Structures are given as structure tokens and as C-alpha cells.
Amino acid sequence: MIEAIGSVTNKPITIHKDSSINWQRCTADEIQEYAIQGEDVPVAILTWANEISKLANAPDDVTYEMVNGSTNLEEINEVLAISDSANANDKDETDSATNMNNAQAQRSVLEEGGTTLSEQGKIFMTQSAAAAGETENMTGILQGILDTSETIAASAEEVASQTESESNSLRSEYEALAARAKDKNSAPLTAAEQARLAALGAQLTQIGTNAQGTLAGLSGQSDALRTVIGGLGEIPQNALDFGNETTQIGMELMGVSEAKQDSVADKATAAAGVKNGVLNVLKQNARINLGRFLFDADYRLGVLASRQGADNAQTGAEGITERNTAEADVENNVGRVRTAQMSVENNTFVGATDTADNRTEDRTQQREEEDERAAAEQDVTLADEKITTDPNEIQKRKERKGLA
């Protein structure tokens, strides 16, 4: 029910007209409600509403306009079925339009606006030339990205190599002492050895933290380059799409049917590139249309558009390949930075996430507590419960080691 109708009262009904009501777009229920409220409903409309209300299983959302005043249930259902089918077709057309590339969508707009084929050719020659120019500019950008990406990856590998060199002997000594501390069958560590173990851990942590900090910056730069190159994909694709559409318009201006294009541009020629395929069509077609080329302006425009479109499409196709290759190279360099981070973690026990998430101290404390527990199991004099359970004692140890 619509809110504007209000509620039924016992007051006398006053007939009045509301000129804003479109009776043909009201449902049967709405029409009857309006009548109850005193609206001057057209006789034919009110009769239709009363008849519809008597029908069993009649759709409650059907309007007079939708069924053209019919009160036959079969006719009503048939009309609604046709309407549903039309809506489905509209959806299919919408989906088809959604799948258009930029060039096809722009041409569709021009066609709907009544732009002549020759004007479309001129517009698309300009558009495809611009798209090809952007693709050529992209070439220089790609080279700069590749050079920077390679420099970043090489720097990351240098950091990993230097870290391995600095930490190698420290890690070997640390692991040997840690293994002894955890081995119940070996002699317990002396106080000096325990101090040495803690010092080695602190040194490794410092080296690893510094290295991972540097690598985090390099990783961010590497990821940023990957994002940039990923965003360049539309540039060469536009050159290809606008080039192809320009070529198609040119062929239409020349009067070359798609069937003829397919037959003339044989598969062997087309496989060598879109440009060669189009040139072959033009060559074959020109032999029998010299007169049109001389005296028909649209035909000449078609030849020019087809040639230029083929050139621009070829530029786009080559640009797509070049960008994809560059993207793969950048992705490989991103992996080299990740490998460097893993190398530093293996050599210093400090991971990339530790530095990024400020968890280095937690890992250091955990490692040292494990070593102390292992040492305590060997020597009862160290088996003080406060080592692992007293928060105050843990905090004091952290302060002594410069971790808090």
C-alpha cells in the first residue's frame, strides 16, 4: 500500500481529483485504495482493478499499463513473460557492451550520435596515432624501470653477501655454544661461556636488524616498481585496440567486406603480423580499385586509415610483448630481494617481518630464554624458577642486555 493513501475512516467520502496520479501505472490494489479515499478514478481503470482483484493467482504488482487493460489471466501472464524475456535481452546487450574495449566503446558512442563513417575514420586516426605515441613513450619508461629494478636487486644481494661475511664466524660460534647448552650429555657451559653466548646473540641481532632495515627499504622500492609496470598494461593495449578499430573503419570506407578481408589476408600472411595482413588486403584490393582511389575521397581515406591503423596496431602488439617481458624481469628482481631477506634471516636469525613488525626483541628474548633453560637443565645452580616465570626478573635481564 502507498503511504499517500492514508487510512480508511468513517467520515463521508469526498470525491476529488489528484492530477498527479498516473492511473495506468497503478496496481489494482492501489487503484481500489484511492477510490476508497475519495479519488475520482476513471471508470475503465476502476473496472479493471475490480476485475483483477477477483482473479485467483493474479500478480499483485501488475499495472493497467503493463497489460493494456486486460483482465484475462492467461493474457496477463503471457504479457509478463514477454516482458521478462525483453529484460533478459536488455541484460545480454548490457553485458555485451560491458565487454567492449575502449576503442569499440568509443566507436559505439559515435555511431549512436550519428557520426558519419568518414568522420569516424578521421577521429580514430587521431586516436590511434596518440595511443601508438604513448606506447612508444612507454618504451623509454620501461627501460628506466628495468635499470632501477636491477640496481635494487643487486644492492639487496650485496647486503645479503656482506651480512653473511660479517655473521659467518659469529653464527658458527653461537650455534656451537647453543648446541652444547641444549645437549644434556655435554659438559655444562661455564659462566664465561654463557656470557659469550649472550653477547654473540646480541651481535647477530644487531647485524641482522641493520641488514633487514636496509632490505625493507629496497623491498618497498622494488614493490613500487612492480606496481608502476603493472599499471602500464592499458597503454599498448589501447594502441592495439584503436589501431584495429581504425583499420576496420578504413576497410568499411573502402567497401571491403569482412569475408573478403579474411579471404585475401591469408593465414600465413596474417600470422606474420596484423600490419602485413592489412597491407596484403590493400594491395589486392587496389589492383581493381585504382579509379576509386583517384576520385573517391572516402575510399582514399579508407586506404590511409587502414594503413595507419595497421601500423598503430602493430606498435601496440609489440608494446604488449615488451611490457610483459619487462614485467617478468621486474618480478624476478622482486624475488631476488626476497631471497636476500631470507639469506639474512638464515645468517642472523632476524627475519624481515621481525624488523617490519618490531618483533626483533621478542625473538631475541625467546632465543636467549631457550638457551638459559637448556643451561639450567645441565646445572642445578642455574635452575632458578625466576629465570622463566618471574616477570620482574625477565625485565631486569632485558635491561641488563640493553633490550628494554
N, C-alpha and C positions, 0 to 999 in steps of 0.2 A: 504494500500500500504506500502511496506517496504522502509525505508529510503535509503537503499544502492542502490536502483534502480536509483534514481535521476530523473530529468525531461526530457521530450522529447524536442529535439532541431531540427533545420533544417539542421544540419551537416550530411554528409554522414554516414550511419551506417557502423561500422567496426565490423565484426564478430570476436569474441574472446571467449575463454573458461575460465570459472572460475571453477576450480576443486573442490572448497569448497562447491559448491551448490549441495544439495541433491534434485534432481528434483522430486523424488517420494513423497517428503514431502512438496511440494509447492502446493498452491491452483491454480485454473485456472487463476485467475486474476494476481497472482504473475508470473506465467509462461509467460503470454502474455506480461507483463511489461518487463520481462527480454529479451524477444525476440525483443521488440521494441528498447531496449537499445543495441542490437547487440550481445547478448549472443548466443552461439551455442547450442540451445535447442534440445535435442533428438527428432527425428521426431515423434515417438509414443507419447511422452509426450506432444508435442505441439499440435498434432492432438486431443488428449484427451481434452486439455484445450479449444481448439476452439469449440469442440462439446458441452462441458459443458456450455460454455457461451451462446450457442443458446437455452438451455433448460429454459423454464419458471419455476420459483419457485425452481430452483436448489440451494441447500445450498451453501453459498459463502465461507464457511470455510472447505469444503471437499477437501481432497488431493487425488492425484493419488494413493498413497499407501493405503489409507483408504478403497477405493472401488476397488482396484486391476485393475484399468484402465477402469472400467465400465462406459458407457455413458447412461445407461438405468436408468431413474429417479426412477422407482419402485425398481429396484435392489439397487440403491444407498440408498434410504430411508429405505429399509429392512436391509441393512448392518449397517446403523447408528442406527437403532432401536436395533439390536442385541448388538451393542457396548454399547449403553446406559444401556441395561439390565445387561451386564457384569460389567459395572462400579458400578451399584447398588449392585450387588452381592459382589463386592470387598468391598463396603462400609459396607455391612452386616457383612462380615468377619472381617473387622477392628473393628466394634462395638463389635463383639463377643470377639475379642482379648482384647479390652479395658476393658471388664467386667471380665476378668480373675483376680483371686487373685494372690499374689506374687508367691506362690508355683506353681500354674498352668502355669503362665507366664514363670517361670524358666524352668519348665519341657518342655514346648513348644520349648524353645531355644535349650535345649539339644537334643530333638528329631530332630529338623531341622538340627542340626550339626552332626547327625549320631551317637550319643552316644548310646551304647548298653543298653538294659534293665537292665542287671546286673550292669553295671556301674552307671546307673541312680539310682538303688537301693542303692548302696554304698554312692553316693553323697547325696541322700536325707536322708539317715540315719544320716549322719553327720549334715546336715542342720536342720533336725527336732530336733535332740538332742540339738543343740545350741539354737534353738528357745525355747525349753522347759526350758533350763537352764536360759535363760533371763527372762522367765515368773516366775520361782521360785525366782530369784533375785528381781523381781518386788514386791514380797510379802513383803519383808522387807522394801522396799521403801514406799509402801502403808501404812504400819503401822506407819512409821515416819511422813508421810504427815497427817494421821488422828490425831495423837497425837498433832502435831503442830497446826492443824486446830482447834482442841478442845480447846487448850490453848488460841489461839487468840480470839475465840468466848467468852470464859469465861472472858477474860480480858475486852472485849468490854462491856459485861454485867455488870462487876464490875464498869467500868467507868460510865455507864448509871445510875447505882444504887447510886453511890457516888454523881453524879451530881444532881439527884433527891433530895437526902438528903440535899445538900447544897442550892439548889434553892427553895425548897418547901415553906418555910415561906416567902422568898423574893417575890416569884411569887404571893402568896396569897395576900400579902400587895399591891404589884404593881397592880394586877388586880382590887383590891377593889378601889384604888385611881383612876385608869384609868376609871373604870366604873362610878364613881362619876363625873369625869371631863366631861364625854360624856353625862351624864344624865342632861337634861335641867331642870328637876323638882327638882333636889337636890341642896343643898347649894354649892356655888362655892368654889373651893379649895383656901385655903389661900396661901400666898407666900411661907410659910414654907412647906406646903403640895406639892406645885408644885416642890419645890427643892427636896423634898423627892422622888417624883415620878421620877424625872430625875436621881437621884442617884441610885434608885432601878433598873432602866432600864440599867444604866451603869454596875452595879454589875452583873445583869443577863447576859448581853452581854459578859462580861469578863469570867464568868464561862462557858458559852456556847461555846465561842470561844476556850478556852483551851481544853474543852472536845472534841469538834469536831475535833480539830487539832490532838489529840491523836487517835481518832477513824479513822481519814483519813489514818493514818499510818497503823493501824490494818486492815483497809479495803483493802489497797493496798497489804498487805501480804496475806490476805485471797484470794483475786482475783488471786494472783500469784500462790497459791497452786492449785486453781481450774484449771488454765491453765496447770500446770505441770501434774496433774492427767488426764486431757483431752488428753494430748499428749502420754499417756501410752497405749492407746487403741490398737495400732497396735501390741504390744508385745505379748499378749496372743492370738490375732487373728492369728498371724504368726505361733505360736505353734500349734494351731488347724489346720490351713490350711496345713502346712508342714507335720504334723502328718498324716492327712487324705491322702495326696498325697503319702507319704511313704508307708502307708498301702495299697493303691491302687496298687502301683508298686509291692509290695510284693505279693499281690493276683495274679497279672499278671504273676509274676515269677513262682508261684505255678500252674498256669493254671486254676485258679478258675474264672469262668465267673461271670459277674455281676448278671446274672439271678440266678446262683447258690448261690451267696453271699446273695441275697435277700431272697431266699427260706430257707436257713439254718439259717441265723440270723433273727429269727422270731421277730415280732414287740415287743413282751413282753420283750425279752432279750435286744434288741436294745434300748428300752426305758430306761433301767437301765444305759445306758451309752455306748458311742462308743466303749470303751475298751471291755466291756463284749460281745458286738455284734461280734467284731472281734475274740475274744477268742473262742466264740461258733463256728464260721466258721472254725477256725483252728482245733478245737477238732474233729468236724465232718469229716473234710477233712483228718485228719491224720490217721483215722481208716482204710482208704482204700489206703493210700499212704506211708506206712512205708518204703517200698523198695526205693521209690524215695528219701525219706528223708535221707536214708543211703548212696545212691550212686549218687545222683544228686545235684551238688553244687549250681546250680541256685535255685533248689527247697528249699534247706536249707536256702539260702539267703532270699528267699521269706518269709519263716516262720519267720526268725529273723526280717526282715523289717516290716512285718505285726504286729508282737508283739510290737516292739519298736514304730512304728507309732501310734498304738493304745494307748500306754502309753503316748506318747507326745501329741496326740490329746486330751486325757482326761485331761492332765495338762493344755492345752490351754483352754478347755471349762471351767474348774474350775477357771482358771485365769480371764477369761472374766467376770464370775459371781462376783468374788471377786472385780475386778476393778470397775465394775458397782455399786456395793454396796458401795464401798468406795467413789466413785464419788457422789453418792446421799447424803452420810453423809457430805462430804465437802460442797456440795451445800446448805445443811441445815445450816451449820455453817456460810456460807456467808450470809444467810438470818438473822441469829442471830445478826451479826454485823450491817446489815442494820436496824434491829429493834432497836438496841441500838442507832443508829444515830437519828432515828425518835423520840425515847424517850427523847433524849437530846433536840431536837428541840421543842418538846411539853412543856418541862420544862423551857427552857431558851429563846425561840423564835429565836434561832440561828440554822439554818439548815446546813446540811453537805455541800450543794452547796455554802452556804454563805462563809464558810471557804475556800473551794477549789477555788472559783472564786473571793475571796477578796471582797465580797459584804456585809460583816457584817456592815460596816459603813453606807452604803446606807440604809440598813434595819433599823438600829438604828435611823438614821436621819428621815426616813419616819415615824417610830413609834412615835418619840418624837414630830414631827410636827403635827401629828394627835391629840396627847394629848393636845398640845398647842392650836390648833384650837378649840378643844372641850371646853377647859377652856376659851378661848376668847369669845365663844358664850355665856358663862354664865356671864362674867364680861366685861362690855364695856371698862373698863380701860385697858384691855389687848388686845383689838381689834385694834391693830396697823397693818395696811396693810403690813408694812415692815416685819412682822413675817413670812409671806409666799411668799412674792413677791420680796423682795429686796435681790439680791444675796450677796451683801456685808454683810448684817445683818445676813444672814444664815451662811456665812463663819465665822463671829465673834462668833456666838453661838457655832459652831463646835469647834473653837479654845478654847473657854472657857471650853468646856466639854471634851477637850483632844481628839477630833476626827479628827483634822486636824493640 
